[in-house]
Amino acid sequence: MTTDEIKEAIMAMRTAFKKGDDARDAGLDANPPEVLRINDLAYGPDPKWNLLDLYLPKNVSGKIPVIINIHGGGWCYGTKETYQFYGLNLAKGGFAFVNPNYTLAPDNVFPGELDEVNTYIHWVADYADEYNLDKNNVFLTGDSAGGQMAEQYITILTNPKYRELFGYDLTDLHFRAAALNSAAFFIGDLGMISGAVEGYFTPEVRAQKQDMLQTEKYITKDFLPCYLTTANEDFIHDQTIKFDGFLTALGVEHICKSFGDADHPEPHVFLMNQKDTLAKQANDEEMAFFRAHMI
């Protein structure tokens, strides 16, 4: 695709996705009484994109276990506002929820979005004490493109050889588990990269940074325990099922669930829909998985 065609595809994706997300979230309470909401904290130099919201439960005493989110959207769509209701629900469950923006493609190309993820994870480490966050019980969530970046970041955390490719430094946060929802695994298979996605994984990136895209090559048995979800109408359903088998072969602790059936179909990243009964079940299971891995 030409540069103009990629930009057109990105704009079409943003329009369609936003229309669906706005309809999904219509009428939901953005300020539930159980949660203290702190908006637009700066984690980096960009005044538009390097912002995060922090949701703190009011019913927790002592240090608060923390979930750091990496939002999805095909690397070229999505904001923290798109994920606010998912995050507020997890905060109601007793977790602090870190809900950041990052700069989207085509203004950002691989690995620029992951670089910003790394920056906001360091922000959490630096400011955890100020917000009473428990550095010893940290969890990572990501969906779709965000799930792919979460997979990469976990691999960076757990394999020094992969970390060297990115040049990141570790923090003093102790990550205990992750939830990867409708994640875009196996992105190194270049057949997955087409259309709007080429705005992030440009031809130059694919030619020069292929080893960085081959995440699965670097995953070891030390990968974090994971709660994996997909759905019967998830267009990348098979990527999660394949990753399930991949982790099983490595001996990595994980749970893999596919939700929905012919009578109650569920789409890609259905967990974000806080009006959906099966999404509520999946979110509750996700939190239970995290609680089981707290120390």
ABEGO torsion letter per residue (X at the ends): XBAAAAAAAAAAAAAAAAAAAAAAABGBBABBAABBBBBGBBABABAAABBBBBBBBAABBEBBBBBBBBBBGGGABEBAAAAAAAAAAAAAAGBBBBBBBBBBOAABBOAAAAAAAAAAAAAAAAAAAAAGBBAABBBBBBBEAAAAAAAAAAAAAABAAAAAAAGBBBBABBBABBBBBGBBBGAABAAABBEAAAAABBAAAAAAAAAAABAAAABBAABBBBBBBBBAABAAAAAAAAAAAAAAAAGBBBBBBBBEBAABBBBBGAAABAABAAAAAAAAAAAAAAAAABX
